[in-house]
Amino acid sequence: MLMVWVLAAKDLRLLLRDPRSVVILLATPLVLILVLGLILGEGFGQKPDDRLRVSFVDLDEGFLGPIEQRRAVAWLSLCPGTATHPAMPLAFDVGLSHFKKWSEWVQDDLSQTAGIRVERIGTLAEAEYLIRERRRAAILVFGPRFSETVQRCSFLEDGINPFFRDGVRLRRADQPFDPDLLDAYVLRDDTQQAASAIIEQVVQVTLLRVILPWMIGRAFERLSEPAFIELLGKEVYLPVPVLGRVPLNRLLTTDEQKLAVGVGVQKALSRLFPKYELTGKTWAALTRSEPRQGGGENVVEFRDEGGIGPLRRGAVLYQTLVPAFTVAFAFFLVLTVGWLFTAERRQGTLLRLYAAPIRARDVLLGKFTLSLLVSLTQALCLLGAGKLVFGMSWGVTPLGLVPVAAATSLAAVGLALCVATAARSETQVAVYGTLLVLVLALVGGCLVPPALMPEMMQNASWLTPHAWSLAAYRELLLSTNPNLGIVARACGTLVGFAAMFLGFAWWLLKRSATG
């Protein structure tokens, strides 16, 4: 064992004779991470999401007006989601302040629409910043009195008519509150007019699906009220023997009679339009349609993943870039170790070692020990720089990164010794080693994220140690609840790669020692 350390110390002195190589070995991946971090967008490493993103800001204060507060019991029969309409879930706990706001009904409709991502932005200032920075094409803003204005939408004379030729009329972003308009508007980026127009049309369709059934349901309920029958009675004249044409009001003298006529009108209309539930106040209830299964997504909170400062510290892409280059440059040891071997072979040092009473195994272990220390140092330095320089998170189990880095270094050193014992000159190391390292990095997912590869190449990548190492790093760095079984399996596979490479290197070294 002492001889192993002696040989490792000899190789370390050879390596330190060229300190620039050591600096390049540690600094090159950092420079590449920095440059790519500045160039690439926040979606690096992820398949592009082909769903339309609809962002919104919810400032809606719900039902807080004094009239509504005084008439809480009466509003229970009017608000969507009441016990009188079993198609709608109960939307309140106690008092009107707990009613489900109209803005939430709009959000629910958007989230149940297939092909759409719904994103909640916390504040109006943040929404204006995203529009100003061209990071969103359009953002829907629900004003504080949105629920109040939707509640007043009606076909009746004293209600709000929310419609115009293009759909639902919203106020302009720079327009003050108007009681005759819905308290909502769309912030638009003028440089992305096509995208903003598409988003606005999606919003228009959703608002129609929410508001129109509410208005139809309320209007249909009014048909059974004595006030409507009173109005009807003034317009309808019936021929009565002896008396001639008599207004209907003279025949309906009690509220019970008027209520009976109103209920009869409702039933007759329901039988005339059996495909619709005219008392339903949602689109699904009105059209008697089944809710969509598996088409929509939950509303997600906006997360600014673009990082801060000139280095974009904390950007989520560093969770992918840092481990990718940590793995890729671990295998660049192929070149360093290969050059050491071929230099010793050219200078005759290896022949003198073989002539001395030193076993080939000790020579191999000496090279292995130094290379493993260099590889581990490089990996830990890169992960540390990722945290300190780039603001990368180490995940919820940072200690799990140590065995992954160690297993990756074992596999990298094993491959490096394979190439080093097989090569016969520095030129062979430079040509074959560089080609091998780059091809493995490409196939293994270090240079092209696996999510962007076709399925065939994703399957082929598991033949490389790079893919297993990256899988373990992704599990630890990107998951909020990492599966340690996946990490352990990846580490075990990397150790298997290392054993296979070392076995082959030992066989090659014994052949060269006896050849």
Long-range contacts (C-beta under 8 A, 24 or more apart in sequence): 3-358, 3-362, 3-366, 4-362, 4-365, 4-366, 4-369, 5-366, 5-369, 6-366, 7-353, 7-358, 7-362, 7-363, 7-365, 7-366, 7-367, 7-369, 8-366, 8-367, 8-369, 8-370, 8-373, 10-366, 11-340, 11-366, 11-367, 11-370, 12-370, 14-340, 14-343, 15-336, 15-340, 15-370, 15-374, 21-336, 25-329, 25-332, 25-336, 25-374, 25-378, 26-378, 26-381, 26-382, 28-329, 29-325, 29-326, 29-328, 29-329, 29-378, 29-382, 30-382, 30-385, 30-389, 32-325, 33-318, 33-321, 33-322, 33-325, 33-382, 33-386, 33-390, 34-311, 34-389, 34-390, 36-321, 37-307, 37-311, 37-312, 37-315, 37-317, 37-318, 37-321, 37-390, 38-311, 38-312, 40-317, 40-321, 41-317, 42-305, 42-306, 42-315, 42-316, 42-317, 44-317, 44-320, 44-321, 44-449, 45-317, 45-320, 45-449, 45-451, 45-452, 46-449, 46-451, 47-451, 47-452, 49-117, 50-115, 51-115, 51-116, 51-117, 51-297, 52-115, 52-116, 52-117, 52-198, 52-199, 52-202, 53-116, 53-117, 53-119, 53-136, 54-110, 54-116, 54-117, 54-118, 54-119, 54-140, 54-199, 54-202, 54-203, 55-119, 55-120, 55-121, 55-127, 55-130, 55-136, 55-138, 55-139, 55-140, 55-302, 56-103, 56-107, 56-110, 56-118, 56-119, 56-120, 56-121, 56-139, 56-140, 56-141, 56-142, 57-120, 57-121, 57-122, 57-123, 57-124, 57-126, 57-127, 57-139, 57-140, 57-141, 57-142, 58-101, 58-103, 58-104, 58-107, 58-120, 58-142, 59-124, 59-141, 59-142, 59-143, 59-144, 59-146, 60-101, 60-102, 60-103, 60-104, 60-142, 60-143, 60-144, 60-145, 60-146, 60-147, 60-183, 61-101, 61-144, 61-145, 61-147, 62-96, 62-97, 62-99, 62-101, 62-147, 63-96, 63-97, 63-99, 63-101, 63-147, 63-148, 63-151, 64-96, 64-97, 64-148, 65-148, 68-96, 68-151, 69-96, 72-96, 75-99, 77-221, 78-151, 78-218, 79-151, 80-105, 80-214, 80-281, 80-282, 85-217, 85-279, 85-280, 85-281, 85-285, 87-277, 87-280, 87-282, 87-284, 87-285, 88-280, 88-281, 88-282, 88-285, 99-147, 101-146, 101-147, 102-146, 102-147, 102-150, 102-151, 102-210, 103-142, 103-146, 103-147, 105-210, 105-282, 106-142, 106-206, 106-207, 106-210, 107-299, 109-206, 109-209, 109-210, 109-283, 110-202, 110-203, 110-206, 110-296, 110-299, 111-296, 111-297, 111-298, 111-299, 112-291, 112-292, 112-295, 112-296, 113-202, 113-206, 113-292, 113-295, 113-296, 114-292, 114-295, 114-296, 115-295, 116-202, 116-296, 116-297, 117-297, 117-300, 118-297, 118-298, 118-299, 118-300, 119-299, 119-300, 119-301, 119-302, 120-299, 120-300, 120-301, 120-302, 121-302, 122-301, 122-302, 126-302, 127-187, 128-187, 131-187, 131-188, 131-189, 134-189, 134-191, 134-192, 135-306, 136-189, 137-188, 137-189, 137-192, 137-195, 137-196, 137-199, 138-186, 138-187, 138-188, 138-189, 138-192, 138-195, 138-196, 138-199, 138-200, 139-186, 139-187, 140-184, 140-186, 140-199, 140-203, 141-173, 141-184, 141-185, 141-186, 141-187, 142-183, 142-184, 143-171, 143-177, 143-183, 143-184, 143-185, 144-183, 145-177, 145-183, 146-182, 146-183, 146-184, 148-183, 149-179, 149-181, 149-182, 149-183, 150-182, 150-210, 150-211, 150-214, 153-182, 153-211, 153-214, 153-215, 154-215, 154-218, 154-219, 155-215, 155-219, 156-219, 156-222, 162-207, 162-211, 166-204, 167-201, 167-204, 167-205, 167-207, 167-208, 168-204, 168-207, 168-208, 168-211, 182-207, 209-283, 210-282, 210-283, 212-283, 213-280, 213-281, 213-282, 213-283, 213-285, 213-286, 214-281, 214-282, 216-278, 216-286, 217-278, 217-279, 217-280, 217-281, 217-286, 218-281, 220-266, 220-269, 220-278, 220-279, 221-279, 223-262, 223-265, 223-266, 223-269, 224-259, 224-262, 224-263, 224-265, 224-266, 225-262, 226-255, 226-258, 226-259, 226-262, 228-262, 229-258, 229-259, 229-261, 229-262, 230-258, 232-261, 233-258, 307-391, 308-391, 311-389, 311-390, 311-391, 312-390, 313-389, 313-390, 313-391, 314-390, 314-391, 314-392, 315-390, 315-391, 318-386, 318-390, 318-391, 318-392, 319-392, 319-393, 319-477, 319-478, 320-449, 320-474, 320-478, 322-382, 322-383, 322-385, 322-386, 322-390, 322-392, 323-383, 323-469, 323-470, 323-473, 323-474, 323-477, 324-445, 324-446, 324-447, 324-449, 324-470, 325-382, 325-446, 326-378, 326-379, 326-382, 326-383, 326-386, 326-405, 326-408, 326-473, 327-408, 327-441, 327-444, 327-446, 327-466, 327-469, 327-470, 327-473, 328-437, 328-441, 328-446, 328-447, 328-466, 329-378, 329-382, 330-375, 330-378, 330-379, 330-408, 330-409, 330-412, 330-469, 331-412, 331-415, 331-416, 331-437, 331-440, 331-441, 331-465, 331-466, 332-437, 333-371, 333-374, 333-375, 333-412, 333-413, 333-416, 334-412, 334-415, 334-416, 334-419, 334-420, 334-429, 334-433, 334-436, 334-437, 335-429, 335-430, 335-433, 335-434, 335-437, 336-371, 336-374, 336-416, 337-367, 337-371, 337-413, 337-416, 337-417, 337-419, 337-420, 338-416, 338-419, 338-420, 338-423, 338-426, 338-429, 338-433, 339-426, 339-429, 340-367, 340-420, 341-367, 341-420, 341-421, 341-423, 341-429, 342-420, 342-423, 342-424, 342-425, 342-426, 342-428, 342-429, 343-426, 345-424, 346-425, 346-426, 350-512, 354-513, 360-506, 360-509, 360-510, 360-513, 361-506, 363-509, 363-513, 364-417, 364-502, 364-505, 364-506, 364-509, 367-417, 367-420, 368-413, 368-414, 368-417, 368-502, 371-413, 371-416, 371-417, 372-409, 372-410, 372-413, 375-408, 375-409, 375-412, 375-413, 376-405, 376-406, 376-409, 379-405, 379-408, 379-409, 380-405, 392-477, 393-477, 394-476, 394-477, 395-476, 395-477, 395-478, 395-479, 395-482, 396-480, 396-481, 396-482, 397-476, 397-482, 397-484, 398-476, 400-476, 400-482, 400-484, 400-487, 401-473, 401-476, 401-477, 403-487, 403-491, 404-469, 404-472, 404-473, 404-476, 404-487, 404-490, 404-491, 407-469, 407-472, 407-490, 407-491, 407-492, 407-494, 407-495, 407-498, 408-465, 408-469, 408-494, 410-494, 410-495, 410-497, 410-498, 411-465, 411-469, 411-494, 411-495, 411-497, 411-498, 411-501, 412-465, 413-498, 414-497, 414-498, 414-499, 414-500, 414-501, 414-502, 414-505, 415-465, 415-497, 415-501, 417-501, 417-502, 417-505, 418-501, 418-504, 418-505, 418-508, 420-505, 421-505, 421-508, 421-509, 421-512, 422-508, 440-464, 440-465, 440-466, 441-466, 443-467, 444-469, 444-470, 445-470, 446-470, 465-493, 465-494, 465-497, 468-493, 468-494, 468-497, 469-494
